[in-house]
């Protein structure tokens, strides 16, 4: 009601002003143009009161509903009235600062490319444009060896040997899966990245692919080194990622068992966004295996374990005790190395023994040339392969691919 009164008053006042200007033009062309200026409008009203009084009366009539509406709004919602009168709504909305300072310019597949998200995790440097599950455009660089900051790397087109693999992909509006191209030599790459605590790298980036790929990218780059986020120097537990849940669970186990010696096994894959997640947790605490069924909930303070009432650790200065392993056990247990499951890996092996490849990263190439990459999340009842993918602020999603659509499957980790 108050807003309607204010709007009605403003409309009456506007009608009165228009009528007054029309009366001024009817008097003379000079007075008409002069009435468009407020000082001359007042002079016209005083000199030609008889002609102007009806328009001025309509203008004054508009003040009545306007004042009544403002009084009602002041009694009902004073903050709203203050916001309207301060004219803050005319100012452009302040944009939240970007998580990363990415100052790259270039093109991908002959289209402008301005990445909005960047990360270097498990030896894969990824630059993405777009917040959807599949990026509109993306560059991935798989480094041949695990590297730690500072990272300095230069590759020239004539270089040979063990070089990073570069993959570019783009998604067209009429396609379900992105198209991808990969090359392992014949390109120019320059990386000079320095550590930026707590979990970032920044520095120079330069990439030029052969002319047929239509891809160049150069500038300053800032990227994440894990899927954790920090706010004012503290971990942001409201961020949706597997790493955030693992940190929350590990902190919970340390406080519950009053020990810092906690070795948490990999958590089951979680699909985000979510507000409540049940987890079967397996961990070793002081060398003893613990199996717990926990429920994690996301509230105003971020992710936390349901019914968590355990106090902070009471061992601020104590050195955490390491589990004691007898010499006999250490001597009698031979060192075992895990076999490389990438050897002789195929689609048939995946379909026949899916449990051996659970949560491993793999790439699927479709018959139509499209590619999809993610962690293996199991098989559906009809034999379709389920892959899950984590994309920063976009969360985690799962999609399925039927074996009849697949050309080949590549395992990306042992």
ABEGO torsion letter per residue (X at the ends): XAAAAAAAAAAAAAAAAAAAAAAAAAABAAAAAAAABAAAAAAAAAABAAAAAAAAAAAAAAAAAAAAAAAAAAAABAAAAAAAAAGAAABBBBBBBBABBBBBBEBBGGBBBBBABBBBBGGBBBBBBEABABBABBBBBBBABBBBOBBBBBBBAABBEBBBBBBBBBBBAABABBBBBBBABGBBBBBBBBBBOAABBBEBBBBBBBAAAGBBBBEBBBBBABABBBBGGBBBAABBBAAAAAAAAAAAAAAAAGBABBBBBBBBBBBOBBABBBBBBBBBBGGBBBBBBBBBBBBAAEBBBBGBABBBBABAABBBBBBBBBAAAAAABBBBBBBBAABGBBAAAAAABAAAABGBBBBBBBAAGBBBBEBBAEBBAAGBBBBBBBBEAAEBBBBBBBAAABABBBBABX
